[in-house]
Amino acid sequence: MSKKLFVGNLPYSVNDQGLGEAFASYNPASATVINDKFTGRSRGFGFVEIEDDAAADKAVEEMNGKEVDGRALVVNEARPREDRPRN
């Protein structure tokens, strides 16, 4: 069972590859930066999926608050996506 981690407060310069590299020591299965669908620019957060639960817990512990390009990352276990009504 893998864990999906939320990574917030990302510098806007970080892309999928950069996010994966930041978490490389935890062997991520995937790393995705969320982009604005209209501008294509980063929204400043993303998700990292890690297969090993122990490695995922260690990633949260070690990466939460770590500075990347002058910004302190916010890393925690992702909550399930809520269904929101469309406008």
N, C-alpha and C positions, 0 to 999 in steps of 0.2 A: 504494500500500500504506500503510495507516494503522498507527500505533503506539498501543498501549494502555499508559497509564501508571498505576502504582499510586501512590496518594496516602495516606500514613498519618499518624497522630498528628493527625487533624483535630479541631478543637474540636467538641463535641457539638451546638453551635448551628448548624453549617453544614449546609445542605440541598443538593439537586441544583443549584438555581439559584445559590446562593452559591459552590459549587465551580466552576461554569461561569464565573461572574463573575471569580473569582480567576485563572482561566486564559484569560480573554477575549482577551488580547493575542496568544495563540498559536493563535487560531481553532479551538477544539475542536469536533469533530463531535458529541460527547456528553460528559456529565459525570454520574456516578451515585454517590451516597453509599449505602453498604450499611447497611441497617437490620436490627435484630434481628427475626426473624419472629414472636416472641411478644410483645414489648413495643412494637415499632414505633419504638423509639429508635435513633439512629445508633450504629453500632458503632465509629465513630472512624476509618473509612477509606473510600476510594472509588476510582473509576477514571475517568480522563479519556482519551478517544480523540481523537487528533490526526491528521488526514489527511497532513500534510506532515512527512516524516521529519526534516528539518532543524529545523523548528519544534518538533517533539517533543523532539529532543535539546537544543535551547536551553531548553525549558521545564524539563527535568530539571536542567540546569546552573543555571538562575536561580532555580527555585522550591524546590529541595532545601535545607532549612535555613531557609527564609524563615518569619518569625513571622506567624501569624494568630491573633488573640485570645490572645496570650501563649504559643502552642504552636508549636514549630519543626516545620514539615512535613517528612515523609520522602517524597521523590519519586524513583521509579526506574521502569525499564521493567518492565511486568508480566510475570511468568512464566506459562506456560500452566497452566491449572487441572489439578490432579492428580485422578484418580478415586480417591475414598476409599470404603472399604466402609461401608455403612450399618449402624448398630447396631440 
